[in-house]
Amino acid sequence: MAPVKVTGAVVAAAAMVLLSSYCYWSFFIRLSEKKKRKRKEKLSMRNGLVDAIGNTPLIRINSLSEATGCEILGKCEFLNPGGSVKDRVAVKIIQEAMESGKLFPGGVVTEGSAGSTAISLATVAPAYGCKCHVVIPDDAAIEKSQIIEALGATVERVRPVSITHKDHFVNIARRRAEEANELASERRLERESNGIHQEKTNGCAVAEEKEPSFFSDSVTGGFFADQFENLANYRAHYEGTGPEIWHQTHGNIDAFVAAAGTGGTLAGVSRFLQEKNERVKCFLIDPPGSGLYNKVTRGVMYTREEAEGRRLKNPFDTITEGIGINRLTKNFLMAKLDGGFRGTDKEAVEMSRFLLENDGLFLGSSSAMNCVGAVRVAQTLGPGHTIVTILCDNGMRHLSKFHDPKYLDRYGLSPTAIGLEFLGIK
């Protein structure tokens, strides 16, 4: 059989067919990808402020990972609309209260808070048609109460006292909710009896004198958020934060560490992760003056300050805010922990400056303490492990104390470290 001669014309024609096919399929693939991208963008659109809370990024903290040989990851909760991890709690508390009929639009949510939970409640409450009344200790950073007021909430600043005292900020917040409920009940009764009760004097209608109130006559009731004992706090993290961490790490996580104030974050995340994989280790990092470290490691709730018979005005004797406590809350009791570490104020300050300089992370005091905890866990487990912690909030609401050089110098907490030598890493 004679060999087939391939002419230039045949080659050119074949090339044109191949080129046309390539162009067609390339165009088809690009069009398909464009449609998928548009569909994804449509699906990823959030429905209002509440729907924008959660699903925060999980980032590798490069400096700490390289220094320890572990993958140290931080959940960026400061990217929530209200600026902190407490947004999740605020939403869950209000949603459950409304679903149970304990709170209605036009009602007021009250809380005793050192700052972040109050800011989150003030942020979220209007989305549900509610107001917010916050009782805050007067030694909390002033910018926190300024933010709360700017968000439209009422702020009541009181002196710090023991939780057993009737005028502890949490106990006052509970009373304010009761007062709002009483006022709403009175107004309902008055409306049922044809309006405001009046008594006639000399033929003139004189309105009955009312005692001054924090709340307007139109309030539909009050609800005390009770972040320390309300298990909606724990559920917000068991149902949200924990599953997100598991998904974002694809289940490749060896340890989780966080400080505790109410205990909700630590409890919800630790319980979810250990239910998914019992080999995931969960740890507490505790600030000075808090009794949780001794409870976790020795089974007894006490602090050195109490043992020595001395306590400072601040019940937690620490510069950090929102973490550390000397009682067991219902939320904390839900935690599943493998151990704990004690952090110091100086370590938290040094860590915050180290992360700012090396990673561009401007963090608040509790976030910095959590990162101290992450390094401690890395040192305990050794290289090659994946450790997750929570970056609760950024440094913007800590300018008057934790990030104020004069304030730090007054208490001997000015940062001096060059690297991580304050944690024994050269």
NORKA-V62043 format. One record per residue. SS is DSSP state (~ for helix, > for strand, _ for the rest). PSI is psi in radians with two decimals (999 if undefined). Layout:
ss->{SS,SS}
psi->{PSI,PSI}
//
This chain:
ss->{_,_,_,_,_,_,_,~,~,~,~,~,~,~,~,~,~,~,~,~,~,~,~,~,~,~,~,~,~,~,~,~,~,~,~,~,~,~,~,~,~,~,~,_,_,_,_,~,~,~,~,_,_,_,_,_,_,>,>,>,_,~,~,~,~,~,~,~,_,_,>,>,>,>,>,>,~,~,~,_,_,_,_,>,_,~,~,~,~,~,~,~,~,~,~,~,~,~,~,_,_,_,_,_,_,_,_,>,>,>,>,>,_,_,_,~,~,~,~,~,~,~,~,~,~,~,~,~,_,_,>,>,>,>,>,>,>,_,_,_,_,~,~,~,~,~,~,~,~,~,_,_,_,>,>,>,>,>,_,_,_,_,_,_,_,_,_,_,~,~,~,~,~,~,~,~,~,~,~,~,~,~,~,~,~,~,~,~,~,~,~,~,_,_,_,_,_,>,>,>,>,_,_,>,>,>,>,_,_,_,_,_,_,_,_,_,_,_,_,_,_,>,>,>,_,_,_,_,_,_,_,~,~,~,~,~,~,~,~,~,~,~,~,~,~,~,~,~,_,_,_,_,_,_,>,>,>,>,_,_,_,_,_,~,~,~,~,~,~,~,~,~,~,~,~,~,_,_,_,_,>,>,>,>,>,>,_,_,_,_,_,~,~,~,~,~,~,~,_,_,_,_,_,~,~,~,~,_,_,_,_,_,_,_,_,_,_,_,_,_,_,_,_,_,_,_,_,_,_,_,_,~,~,~,_,_,_,_,>,>,>,>,_,_,~,~,~,~,~,~,~,~,~,~,~,~,~,~,~,_,_,_,>,_,~,~,~,~,~,~,~,~,~,~,~,~,~,~,~,~,~,_,_,_,_,>,>,>,>,>,>,_,>,>,~,~,~,~,_,_,_,_,_,_,~,~,~,~,~,~,_,_,_,_,_,_,_,_,_,_,~,~,~,_,_,_}
psi->{2.32,2.47,2.54,2.27,2.18,1.94,2.89,-0.56,-0.69,-0.76,-0.77,-0.71,-0.73,-0.73,-0.70,-0.68,-0.80,-0.74,-0.74,-0.72,-0.75,-0.81,-0.72,-0.88,-0.61,-0.77,-0.74,-0.76,-0.77,-0.73,-0.72,-0.75,-0.65,-0.73,-0.74,-0.72,-0.74,-0.71,-0.71,-0.74,-0.66,-0.73,-0.53,-0.06,2.30,2.49,1.50,-3.12,-0.81,-0.70,-0.25,-0.07,2.36,-3.08,0.77,2.71,2.62,2.01,2.65,2.20,1.70,-0.82,-0.76,-0.62,-0.79,-0.60,-0.51,-0.31,0.13,2.85,1.82,2.05,2.45,2.26,2.00,1.26,-0.28,-0.14,0.03,2.72,-0.68,0.03,0.13,2.97,-0.39,-0.21,-0.71,-0.74,-0.76,-0.81,-0.83,-0.74,-0.83,-0.75,-0.84,-0.64,-0.70,-0.67,-0.56,-0.07,0.29,-0.17,2.46,2.79,2.41,-0.10,3.02,2.32,2.21,2.63,2.56,2.03,2.52,-0.01,-1.22,-0.76,-0.69,-0.76,-0.74,-0.74,-0.73,-0.54,-0.78,-0.64,-0.79,-0.49,-0.34,0.13,0.43,2.88,3.00,2.35,2.14,2.33,2.17,2.43,2.47,0.00,0.06,2.71,2.25,-0.56,-0.42,-0.80,-0.54,-0.71,-0.78,-0.78,-0.69,-0.48,-0.04,0.05,2.80,2.32,2.26,1.91,2.29,2.83,2.55,2.25,3.01,2.63,-0.39,-0.26,2.46,-0.38,0.34,2.52,-0.56,-0.74,-0.63,-0.73,-0.68,-0.75,-0.66,-0.66,-0.73,-0.72,-0.71,-0.68,-0.72,-0.76,-0.78,-0.69,-0.75,-0.77,-0.64,-0.74,-0.68,-0.71,-0.64,-0.47,0.64,0.85,-2.99,2.34,2.27,2.64,2.45,2.29,2.11,0.70,0.02,2.49,2.09,2.15,2.45,2.40,2.42,2.55,2.55,2.50,2.67,-0.23,2.65,2.84,-0.35,0.00,2.38,0.04,3.03,2.67,2.15,2.03,-0.67,0.95,-0.46,-0.67,-0.23,2.04,-0.04,-0.53,-0.96,-0.77,-0.55,-0.63,-0.54,-0.64,-0.33,-1.23,-0.81,-0.94,-0.63,-0.78,-0.75,-0.77,-0.77,-0.49,0.00,0.55,0.01,1.31,2.35,-0.51,2.67,2.44,2.46,2.73,2.96,2.36,-1.32,-0.48,-0.04,-0.80,-0.90,-0.73,-0.88,-0.78,-0.80,-0.75,-0.73,-0.83,-0.70,-0.41,-0.54,-0.67,1.89,-0.20,-0.15,2.15,2.37,2.32,2.68,2.45,2.16,2.36,2.97,2.53,-0.18,2.54,-0.02,-0.63,-0.81,-0.57,-0.75,-0.72,-0.45,-0.13,0.13,2.29,1.78,2.88,2.78,-0.67,-0.70,-0.70,-0.59,0.00,0.46,2.44,2.50,3.06,-0.79,2.14,-0.26,-0.07,0.81,2.67,-0.36,2.62,2.45,-0.04,2.73,2.34,2.75,0.58,2.81,2.09,2.83,-0.63,-0.82,-0.60,-0.25,-0.16,2.60,1.80,2.59,-0.14,-3.07,2.86,2.63,2.21,2.81,2.80,-0.73,-0.69,-0.71,-0.76,-0.84,-0.73,-0.74,-0.70,-0.64,-0.78,-0.59,-0.77,-0.64,-0.41,-0.12,0.33,2.03,1.73,2.74,3.14,-0.73,-0.62,-0.75,-0.72,-0.67,-0.66,-0.59,-0.79,-0.69,-0.70,-0.72,-0.71,-0.75,-0.72,-0.57,-0.79,-0.50,2.96,2.76,0.10,2.72,2.12,2.30,2.43,3.12,2.23,1.55,-0.88,2.97,-3.09,-0.08,-0.49,0.35,0.39,-0.55,-0.15,-1.32,-0.53,0.41,1.94,-0.69,-0.72,-0.77,-0.72,-0.63,-0.55,0.28,0.59,0.25,2.32,2.42,-0.19,2.61,-0.70,-2.29,0.45,-0.39,-0.23,0.28,0.29,2.07,999}
//
